[in-house]
Amino acid sequence: MIIYPAVDIQEGQCVRLKQGDFKQTEKVAESPLKAAMRWEKEGASYLHVVDLDGAKHGQPRNLEAIKQMADALSIPLQLGGGIRTTADMEKAFKAGAARVIIGTKAVTNPQEVHRAVVRFPERIAVGIDAREGKAAVQGWLEDTEKNVVDLALHMKELGVGEIIYTDIRRDGMLKGPDLAGLVSLLKTDIKVIASGGVSTIEDIRQLKELESAGLSGIIVGRALYNGQISFKEAQRTVNKEVSEKNVE
C-alpha cells in the first residue's frame, strides 16, 4: 500500500481546498517544488499532484510547475486536473508525469478513456469524485446523476486498472475517510486509492484493513501539512501486517 502526499497547485502555489471549494484555499507550502522535495526526503515513493486551475478550466495550466517537480525528483508523480484529451495526456507525460488521472471524461466520454488505456497502458487512472454517492465533474463544480459504483464498473469494463476515489464533502475537512463508500467500490474488484478526509493515524489503520480487499493506496493532504499526521508514521502504519478482515 502506498501513501501519496498530495500537492495541489493553484496559480503556481501549493494549496489545499476545503470540500473542493476554490474560494476556500490555504497556502500550505512555500512552493509545489518545495513541498514535493519535502515528501521525497521524508520517504514518499509516489506523489499525487492536482492542477486545480486545469480542473477548473478544462485543460492543464501548471505544466511548468509539474516539469520542475519531475526534473528535481527521483520518485514518480501522478497528475490530475483538466486532462481530457490525448494531447493533454501527451503534454503531461512530456512534463514528467508517470501517470495521469482522467476525471470528467470518464463520465462525459468513456470511450475516450478506453482509447487512452489502450494507447498508454499502465499509465491511466480514473478519478471518481463523489458527492452523496454521485459523481461530480468539471473540477467538482458540477454534479451528475451518475452512480459512483456503476461508473467504477464501467471503467473496469473499459480496461481501467485503478480508481482514485474522493469524497468531496470530506476533502480537506479532516473528518475521516468515507469507509462505507470505499467498501462499496472495492466490491467491484478494481484497485482503489482512497482520498479525502484522512486526518489521523487511526484513519490510516482503518484503511490499511481494506488492503486485502483491493485498497492500493491512500492520499493524504491537509493532515500532513498541518502536522496531524507524520508521513513517516503513516508509512510505518501501512507497512505493518494486519489481521485479515472480511469486507461486508
Helices and strands as residue ranges (DSSP letters): E 2-10, E 13-18, E 21-27, H 32-41, E 47-51, H 52-57, H 63-72, E 77-80, H 86-95, E 99-102, H 104-108, H 110-119, E 124-131, E 134-137, E 142-147, H 148-157, E 162-167, H 179-186, E 191-195, H 201-208, G 211-213, E 215-220, H 222-225, H 231-239
